[in-house]
Amino acid sequence: MPPRSIWNGTITFGLVAVPIKLYTATESKTVHFHEVHAKDGAAIEHRRICPKEGREVSYEEIVKGYEVSPGRYVVLGKDEIKAAAGDRGKVVHLTEFVDSHEIDPVYYEKTYYVGARDDEEAYRLLHEALKLTERAGLGRFSFHDREYLAAVRALDDVLALHTLRFHDEVVTADDLEIPRPQQKASKREIEMAGKLVSSLEERFRPEAYEDTYRAAVLDLIKRKAQGEDIDLAAQEEPAHGDDLAAALEASLGGR
């Protein structure tokens, strides 16, 4: 079954409207575990309990509320939440275009493929314009009850939409008490480190990298399900030598 679109809307730039569909471009391969009672292996259930009535509440009885003071909530219905979004629930207005290379990766959150809906000519126009200028269009839209800053750019033969974190959602290094090295590396150490980096240079090939941890966990689950006893090997950190230059020379040996 082909993947279904998760959002239908319109991208606009100037007076041009591009009807689009969004498709998820990534999927999680994380191994998910369930909570299980250690004594008998039964799956743990989480129930929705009303503390005032002391009874389980069905999903149909639950609404969304925002706590304005301890224990006091303002309840909003689905239609009210959608109304707050205005037309951003259906439209991505591209208000400015920036060099796509200027967007620091720390701002990227999630990627979606953008498909054409009805008007393929307008879609091709936007794609070719972004590809030619190497620009990304910035706009806002509302999705899943929150507003996103979005960057739309040409990705191969399709458009891609990246949701971006807002500036106040990014923690800067200056906001943290991160230990900073006080002693500078010597010129010789920097040169050797540069040579080591250059000797390991490769083109980025995503298909060359696989989740070995996930594979190891799945293998462990399979072996344990077959009744095998698992030997837990101790994990050790790499040794930290005091002579940085010697470690660099050894790393460069034979290169």
C-alpha positions in Angstrom: 0.0 0.0 0.0 1.5 3.4 -1.0 2.1 5.8 1.8 -0.8 8.2 2.6 -0.4 11.9 2.8 -0.6 13.3 6.4 -1.6 16.9 5.6 -3.2 18.6 2.7 -2.8 22.3 2.2 -1.3 25.1 0.0 2.1 26.7 -0.3 1.9 30.4 -1.4 4.7 32.7 -2.5 3.6 36.1 -3.8 0.3 35.6 -5.5 1.2 32.0 -6.6 -0.7 29.2 -4.9 0.7 25.6 -4.9 -1.7 22.9 -3.7 0.4 20.3 -1.9 0.3 17.1 0.2 2.8 16.2 2.9 4.3 12.8 3.3 6.6 11.6 6.1 10.2 11.4 4.9 11.6 9.6 7.9 10.5 6.7 10.2 11.8 5.6 13.5 13.4 2.1 13.7 13.9 2.3 17.5 13.2 -1.0 19.3 10.2 -0.3 21.5 9.8 -2.1 24.8 6.6 -2.6 26.8 6.3 -2.3 30.6 6.0 -5.9 32.0 5.4 -7.1 35.5 8.7 -8.8 36.5 6.9 -11.4 38.7 4.6 -12.9 36.1 5.4 -11.3 32.8 2.0 -9.7 32.4 1.8 -6.4 30.4 1.2 -3.4 32.6 -1.9 -1.3 31.8 -2.1 2.4 32.2 -5.6 3.6 33.0 -7.1 7.1 32.9 -8.4 7.8 36.4 -10.4 10.9 37.5 -8.9 11.8 40.9 -12.2 13.5 42.0 -14.5 10.6 41.1 -11.9 7.8 41.6 -13.0 6.0 38.5 -11.7 5.2 35.0 -12.6 7.7 32.3 -13.2 6.7 28.7 -11.3 8.5 26.0 -14.5 10.1 24.7 -14.8 12.0 28.0 -11.4 13.5 27.9 -10.8 17.1 26.6 -7.7 19.3 26.5 -7.2 21.8 29.2 -4.5 24.4 30.0 -3.5 24.9 33.7 -3.9 28.6 34.5 -3.4 28.2 38.2 -2.9 25.1 40.5 -5.7 22.7 39.8 -7.6 25.2 37.6 -7.8 24.5 33.8 -9.2 26.3 30.8 -10.8 23.8 28.5 -10.5 24.3 24.7 -12.4 22.3 22.2 -10.9 21.0 18.9 -12.6 23.6 16.8 -11.4 26.4 19.2 -7.8 25.2 18.9 -8.1 25.1 15.1 -9.6 28.6 15.0 -6.5 29.9 16.9 -4.4 28.8 13.9 -6.3 30.9 11.5 -5.5 30.0 7.8 -2.1 28.6 8.9 -3.9 25.3 9.5 -4.2 25.0 5.7 -1.7 27.4 4.2 2.1 27.8 4.3 2.9 31.4 3.4 6.5 31.7 2.2 7.3 35.2 3.2 11.1 35.3 2.5 13.8 33.2 0.8 17.2 32.5 2.3 20.4 30.7 1.3 19.6 27.1 2.4 23.2 26.7 3.6 22.7 29.5 6.1 20.3 27.4 8.2 22.3 25.8 10.9 21.4 22.1 11.3 20.5 22.7 15.0 17.3 24.3 13.8 16.1 21.3 11.8 13.4 19.2 13.5 11.6 16.9 11.0 11.5 16.5 7.3 8.5 15.9 5.0 8.3 15.2 1.3 6.0 17.6 -0.5 3.8 16.2 -3.3 1.8 18.0 -5.9 -2.0 18.2 -5.5 -4.0 19.2 -8.6 -1.8 22.0 -10.0 1.5 20.3 -11.1 2.6 23.4 -13.1 2.7 25.6 -10.0 4.6 22.9 -8.2 7.2 22.5 -10.9 7.6 26.3 -11.0 8.4 26.5 -7.3 10.7 23.5 -7.4 12.7 24.8 -10.3 13.0 28.3 -8.9 14.3 27.0 -5.5 16.7 24.6 -7.3 18.0 27.4 -9.6 18.6 29.9 -6.7 19.6 27.4 -4.1 17.2 29.1 -1.7 14.8 27.9 0.9 11.4 29.5 1.4 10.5 30.3 5.0 7.0 30.3 6.3 4.7 29.2 9.1 1.9 26.7 9.4 0.0 24.9 12.1 0.1 21.2 12.4 -0.9 18.8 15.2 -2.0 21.7 17.5 1.2 23.8 17.3 2.8 26.3 15.0 5.9 25.5 13.0 8.4 27.6 11.2 9.0 25.8 7.9 11.7 25.8 5.3 10.7 24.6 1.8 13.5 23.6 -0.6 14.2 21.6 -3.7 15.4 18.0 -2.8 16.4 16.1 -5.9 13.2 15.9 -8.1 10.7 16.9 -5.3 10.1 19.6 -2.8 11.0 19.0 0.9 9.5 20.8 3.9 11.6 20.9 7.0 10.0 22.0 10.3 12.4 24.3 12.2 12.8 25.0 15.8 12.1 28.6 16.8 15.1 30.6 18.1 14.0 30.5 21.7 13.8 26.6 21.5 17.5 26.3 20.8 19.8 26.2 23.8 23.1 28.0 23.0 26.4 26.9 24.4 26.7 30.2 26.2 23.5 29.3 28.2 25.3 26.2 29.7 28.2 25.8 32.0 30.2 23.8 29.5 33.8 23.2 30.5 36.1 24.9 28.1 39.7 23.9 27.4 42.1 26.4 28.9 45.2 25.2 27.2 45.5 25.7 23.4 46.8 22.9 21.2 50.3 23.4 19.7 50.7 24.2 16.0 52.3 20.7 15.5 49.4 19.0 17.1 46.9 20.9 15.0 48.8 20.0 11.8 48.9 16.3 12.8 45.2 16.3 13.7 44.4 18.0 10.3 46.4 15.2 8.5 44.5 12.5 10.5 41.2 14.1 9.5 42.2 14.4 5.9 43.4 10.8 5.8 39.9 9.6 6.9 38.0 11.9 4.5 35.2 10.2 2.6 32.1 11.3 0.7 29.0 11.0 2.8 27.1 7.8 1.8 24.1 7.3 4.1 23.7 3.7 3.0 27.1 2.9 4.5 25.8 3.4 8.1 23.5 1.0 9.8 22.1 1.0 13.4 24.4 -1.7 14.8 23.0 -1.2 18.3 19.4 -2.0 17.2 20.7 -5.1 15.4 22.5 -6.2 18.6 19.4 -5.6 20.7 17.2 -7.6 18.3 19.8 -10.4 18.2 19.9 -10.5 22.0 16.1 -10.7 22.2 16.1 -13.6 19.7 18.7 -15.5 21.6 17.0 -14.9 25.0 13.7 -16.0 23.5 15.3 -19.3 22.5 16.4 -19.8 26.1 20.1 -18.8 25.8 21.8 -17.4 28.8 23.3 -14.0 28.1 26.8 -13.2 29.2 27.0 -9.5 30.1 30.4 -8.2 29.1 31.8 -5.3 31.0 31.9 -2.0 29.2 35.1 0.1 29.3 35.9 3.6 28.1 38.9 4.1 25.8 42.1 4.9 27.7 43.0 8.5 27.9 46.7 9.0 27.4 48.6 12.1 28.6 50.8 12.4 25.5 48.5 13.9 22.8 51.2 14.2 20.2 52.2 10.5 20.7 48.6 9.5 20.2 48.4 11.5 17.0 51.6 10.1 15.6 50.4 6.5 16.4 47.1 7.3 14.7 49.0 8.5 11.6 51.3 5.5 11.5 51.2 3.8 8.1 49.0 6.5 6.6 
